[in-house]
Amino acid sequence: MNTVIVGTQWGDEGKGKIIDILSADSDYIVRYQGGNNAGHTVVVDDKEYIFHLIPSGILHKGKICCLGNGVVVDPAVLIKEIESLSKSGIEIDTRLKISGLVHVILPYHKILDQLRETKRKYRIGTTGRGIGPCYADKINRCGIRMIDLLNESVFKDKLRDNLNEKNEIFKKVFGHHGFKFSRIYDEYLRYGKIFSRYICNISGLLRKAIKNKKDILFEGAQGTFLDIDFGTYPFVTSSSTISAGACIGTGVSVSAIDRVVGVAKAYTTRVGEGPFPTEFEPAFAEAIRAKGSEFGATTGRPRRCGWFDSVMVKESILLNGITELAIMKMDVLSGLKRIKICTAYKYKGKIFKEFPYDLEVITRAKPVYKEINGWSKTLALPRSYNQLPAGARDYISLLEDLLQTKITIISVGSGRLDTIFLD
């Protein structure tokens, strides 16, 4: 079976844990978009692993982990991640595969990312990792790919051409001294030699796997509402985070996808700027943030927190063709007397039950809530649905009714065992 895992909110939903669990029954785990501007945190035997680029399925022995063409890679970050996993005794060399069509983040991408943010009136809260400028070069047809690093003459011509243009921009627009050709050229040729053992035709590899009836798990970064097209634009990432991106970012046919698993927190979080209709008041947000350890795995930035928004998750279900849902961090809501769920937005006297893409509406709308009783009992120990407190079961039941989608996984903690399977 070929499965896509997708976040239904603004990322940070807990996809890493679900990917880790489902990887056990998969032969290939494939990252299809994004870069090191997002991370997956996985806890195994009380040890925490943080992944930025390599699929977390690498923790399972014998699994093949791939970076598809839709990913952008900072070579230094990937090398550091490989070295860290190797030191932990995890075998990498025969199991990591990288598409030669992956675009490479260069030093000027990162600096440009940071400088542009200082010029904007509407700051988007970029991580400054160079992700957006790298994707922009890809679309502008001047990007440098992994396969280019293996061909000295091609890389030399592309890099020189890029620096001729970009150094002019850096000097005249930003007052920056620009970049020297030789330093970048030598450094990235060395990266090419290091990665040459991993580079291959990922789409061809996956087509053979499908033909041989292997199970493939496709994972993305971020979440649906950070999608470049369908997210809360312009406060979004630079790639297609929705399930359709799995095909674009790997070269696998749409007809090969069998199911789509959506991942949602039992509440809502987002990092950076942008609208957030159900956001908590500061004091309550701080309490939930502390209880849920809501800090970015990649940047360490505190996440904004709010109530579950069924309007946006319903839209995610439709956009992604989600067949089942995993609800994460139910334990964080323990101890609350009352819990709210947003069922609609209200703006200028109009009720919106479908997600409005108008930035003004999303930014200024007031949420319409349905309230239910919470539960005081901790969720640290339940291993079955019937062991959950009545209030927690009522919450799950209400979510299923509102979203009209089956919930098959409930997470009540960070460890693999802190997971309830309903199907």
C-alpha positions, 0 to 999 in steps of 0.5 A: 500500500502506498500512503501519503502522510499530510499535516492538516493545520500549519505544520508541527502536528506530530507527523514525525511520530506517525511516520515513525510508526507507519514506517515499520510496515513500509519498505520505502519512506520518501520525503517529497517537499520542503527543506531544513526549515521544518523538523520531525521529532521522534522519541524511541526508548526515551531517546529523542531524535530530531530530523530536518531532512532525512525521513524518520523511517531511517530509525527502522532497520532495513528501510530505504529512505529517499529525498525526492526531487521536490525537496531542497537541500542545504548540504552542510545540514544534511551532512551533519544529520548523516553524521549524527545518525551514524554516531547513534549506530544507525546505518545510512550508506546503503539506505539513503537515496537522493534524487539528482533533481533535488535543488541545492541551497547555496550561501546566497540563498540564506543571506537573501532570505534574511535580507528580504525579510528586513525590507518587507512591510508584511513579514512572513516569519521566515526561518532564514534557511534559504528555502524560499530563494532556492525554490525561487531559483528553481522556478526562475530556471537558474537553480543548481541541482544535486546532479550538477555538483557531479559535473564540474563544468556544468556547476562552474557555468551555473554558479558563475552565471548566478553570482554575476546576477546575484552579486549585483542585487546584493550590492545595489539593493541590500548594500551587501558585499556579495559572494566569491566564486572560488569559495563556493565552488570548492566547497560545493564540489566537495559536497558533490563528492560526498553525496555521489554515493547517494544520488540516483533516479528516485522516480525510477527507483519508486516505479520499480518498487511499486511494480514489485508490490512494495509499500511506500510511505510519502512524507511532507514537511509543514502542513496544508495551510502553509501550502504555497497555493492553498495556505494562508498566503503570503504567510506560507512556505514555498512548496506544495505541502498537500498530498498532491505534492507527493506525486510532483515531488517524487515522479510517482503517478497519482494513480499509485496513491492508495490512502492519505492519512491526515495528522492534526493536533487536538488543538492548533498551533502555528509558528511565525506570522499570519492569521490565526482565528482561534488563537488563545489569549497570551496567558493561556497560550503560555500554559499550553505551550509549556505543557505541550513543549510547543517550540519549533524542532528546527528553530526553537521558536515558541509556537502560537497556540489555539483551539481546534479549528474544524473549519480549516481541518475540513478544508484540509480533508477535501484538499488532500483527499484524506481517508483517515485522521490521526489526532495528536497530543490529546494528553495536553488538553487533560485538566481543562474543565471546558474545551472549545472547538471552532465550527465556523467564522463570523465576519461583518455579520456573515457566518463562514462554515467553509474556509475563506481564502480572503486574507482580511476575512481570515485575519479579522473573523471571530471564531464560532465555538462549540463547547464541551466538558473536558476531563481531569484524568491524565491520559499518560497510561491509556492503551485502548480507546475504552480506557480514555476518560469519557470526556476525551471519548466525547471529544473524539466523537465530536471531531469525527461528527464535525469532520465526517472522517474516521479517526484511526489513531490517537496519540496520548504522549510522545513515545511509540507506545503512547498511541491508541489505534482505533482500526 
